Amino acid sequence: MAEVFKEYLIKQKKSPKDMLAQTGLVIGALVLSGILFVVGGDFIGPLLIVGIIFGAGFLFNKFSREYEYILTNNELDIDVIYNRNSRKRVITFDMKKINLMASIADERYTNEINRQGMKVINASDNENKENTYAIITDTEKNGLCKILITPNNTLLEELYRQAPNKVYKINKFTKKAQ
């Protein structure tokens, strides 16, 4: 059998919750810096203000996320890339061992996708359209979890080849699952 290697990178759009958190972070940093400016003293106050500004900048950059899906043979790795400069592995799992992969718009699998009690990993573009897929899998580290991804057609076809009886694609022309 031939080696399989596919990569796909997707930028996650900021949700309203992300924008609210960023606004709160900026306001909190300004208020805390203002308080420290008044009561911080001549030496320690400016040092703390600089520390707050750098810390707020570091946290602010965590809201710029891209997700990379890497399929190597039958193993799917999902990495998050913060602000285009730091990478962290989110999850790795075997496509042959997943329970289900279906579009969130596929009404036949709504109950399985929306089941309560699962850990949710959102590695999608945050648009939640028909091209967003939910993968339900049981991992050693996270237990039963739902991973949301937004693959392109090439990656989707390859994922289907890895587990054809567990991956359900939506046909864009008829809006039905295949």
C-alpha positions in Angstrom: 0.0 0.0 0.0 1.3 3.5 -0.9 2.3 6.0 1.7 -0.3 8.8 2.3 0.6 12.3 3.3 -1.8 15.3 3.1 -1.8 18.6 4.8 -4.3 21.4 5.0 -4.1 24.7 6.8 -7.2 26.7 7.8 -7.5 30.1 9.6 -10.1 30.2 12.3 -12.3 33.2 12.3 -12.7 35.0 15.6 -16.0 34.3 17.4 -17.9 37.0 19.2 -16.7 35.4 22.4 -13.1 35.8 21.2 -13.7 39.5 20.4 -15.3 40.1 23.8 -12.3 38.4 25.5 -9.8 40.5 23.6 -11.7 43.7 24.5 -11.8 42.7 28.1 -8.1 41.9 28.0 -7.2 45.3 26.6 -9.5 47.2 29.1 -8.2 45.1 32.0 -4.5 45.8 31.0 -5.2 49.5 30.7 -7.1 49.7 34.0 -4.4 47.7 35.9 -1.6 49.8 34.3 -3.4 53.0 35.3 -3.7 51.8 38.9 -0.1 50.8 39.0 1.0 54.1 37.5 -0.8 55.9 40.4 0.2 53.6 43.3 3.2 51.7 42.0 6.0 53.9 43.0 9.0 55.1 41.0 10.8 51.8 40.4 8.5 48.8 40.7 5.4 50.5 39.1 7.0 51.0 35.6 8.4 47.4 35.7 5.0 46.0 36.5 3.3 48.1 33.8 5.8 46.8 31.2 5.2 43.3 32.4 1.4 43.8 32.1 1.7 45.2 28.6 3.9 42.3 27.5 1.6 39.7 29.1 -1.5 41.3 27.5 0.3 41.3 24.1 1.2 37.6 24.6 -2.4 36.6 25.5 -3.8 38.9 22.7 -1.8 36.9 20.1 -3.3 33.6 21.3 -6.6 34.7 19.6 -5.0 34.5 16.1 -5.3 30.8 15.4 -4.7 28.6 12.4 -5.3 24.8 12.4 -3.2 22.4 10.4 -4.6 19.0 9.6 -1.9 16.4 8.7 -2.9 13.0 7.5 0.0 10.5 7.5 -1.2 7.1 6.4 -4.3 6.6 8.6 -3.2 8.9 11.4 -4.7 12.4 11.6 -2.7 15.0 13.5 -4.3 18.4 14.3 -2.0 21.3 15.3 -2.8 24.8 16.3 -0.6 27.6 15.2 -0.8 30.8 17.2 -0.1 34.2 15.5 1.8 32.3 12.8 4.8 31.6 15.0 4.2 29.0 17.7 2.7 25.5 17.1 1.1 23.1 19.5 -0.3 19.6 18.9 -4.0 19.5 19.7 -4.8 15.8 19.1 -3.7 12.8 17.2 -5.9 9.8 16.4 -6.2 6.8 14.1 -8.9 7.3 11.4 -9.6 3.6 11.3 -10.7 3.8 15.0 -13.1 6.7 14.8 -16.8 6.2 15.6 -18.1 8.6 13.0 -17.2 11.5 10.8 -20.1 13.5 9.3 -21.0 17.0 8.3 -22.7 19.0 11.0 -25.4 19.8 8.5 -26.2 16.1 7.9 -29.5 15.6 9.7 -29.1 11.8 9.9 -26.3 12.1 12.4 -27.5 15.1 14.5 -28.2 13.0 17.6 -24.7 11.5 17.6 -23.0 14.8 16.8 -24.9 16.8 19.5 -24.7 14.1 22.2 -23.9 15.6 25.6 -20.9 14.7 27.8 -18.3 14.7 25.1 -15.2 17.0 25.1 -15.4 19.3 22.1 -12.3 20.4 20.2 -13.1 23.1 17.8 -10.4 23.1 15.1 -12.7 24.4 12.4 -13.0 27.8 10.6 -15.8 28.8 13.1 -18.4 29.3 10.3 -20.3 26.1 11.2 -21.5 25.5 7.6 -22.1 22.2 5.8 -18.4 21.9 5.1 -17.7 21.7 8.8 -17.3 18.1 9.9 -17.6 16.5 13.3 -15.3 13.5 14.1 -16.5 11.4 17.0 -13.7 9.3 18.5 -12.6 7.7 21.8 -9.1 8.7 22.8 -7.0 7.5 25.7 -6.2 11.1 26.8 -9.6 12.8 26.3 -12.1 10.0 26.4 -15.0 10.4 24.0 -14.6 13.6 22.1 -16.0 15.5 19.2 -13.5 17.2 16.9 -14.8 19.9 14.5 -12.7 20.4 11.4 -13.2 22.1 8.0 -11.3 20.0 5.4 -11.0 20.8 1.8 -12.2 18.3 -0.8 -8.8 16.7 -1.3 -8.3 16.0 2.4 -12.0 14.9 2.7 -11.5 12.4 -0.1 -8.4 11.0 1.6 -10.1 10.7 5.0 -13.0 8.9 3.2 -10.4 6.4 1.8 -9.0 5.8 5.2 -12.4 4.9 6.8 -15.1 4.6 4.1 -17.6 3.0 6.4 -17.3 5.7 9.0 -16.9 8.9 7.0 -20.1 10.4 5.5 -19.6 13.2 2.9 -22.2 15.7 1.9 -22.7 16.0 -1.8 -22.7 19.8 -2.5 -25.1 19.5 -5.4 -27.9 17.5 -3.7 -27.1 18.3 0.0 -27.4 14.6 0.8 -24.9 12.4 2.5 -23.0 9.8 0.5 
